[in-house]
Amino acid sequence: MIARKAGKMTVEEAGRRGGEATSSIHGRGFYEEIGQKGGAARRGQLGREGYSALGRKGGEATSVKHGSGFYAEIGRKGGETVSRNREHMSQIGRKGGEARAERGAEHRGRERQ
């Protein structure tokens, strides 16, 4: 931390105190609202292609920083977490079975033609 002169605040301390004051006055909803507005403005600036490029750069930077095994590890952890939810697994299994049955019926219908 930067040393400060007697009676003077650092920029960091002033920012923190200002943020705390704003938070106590306006509450969480204020930050959600300005976040939504900022996100909409940024979306207008970047567009679909811009977000795609931004995501690609972020993914590449993460890969360089953590290595390719990082993605395998977080995928495994996520899969374990999702698989603990038996109701969810049952629902997606049922949907998959129904979709497969529909594709099979369509395929059998084409064979008969």
Secondary structure, 3 states (H helix, E strand, C coil): CCCCCCCCCCHHHHHHHHHHHHHHHHCHHHHHHHHHHHHHHHHHHHHHHHHHHHHHHHHHHHHHHHCCHHHHHHHHHHHHHHHCCHHHHHHHHHHHHHHHHHHHHHHHHHHHC
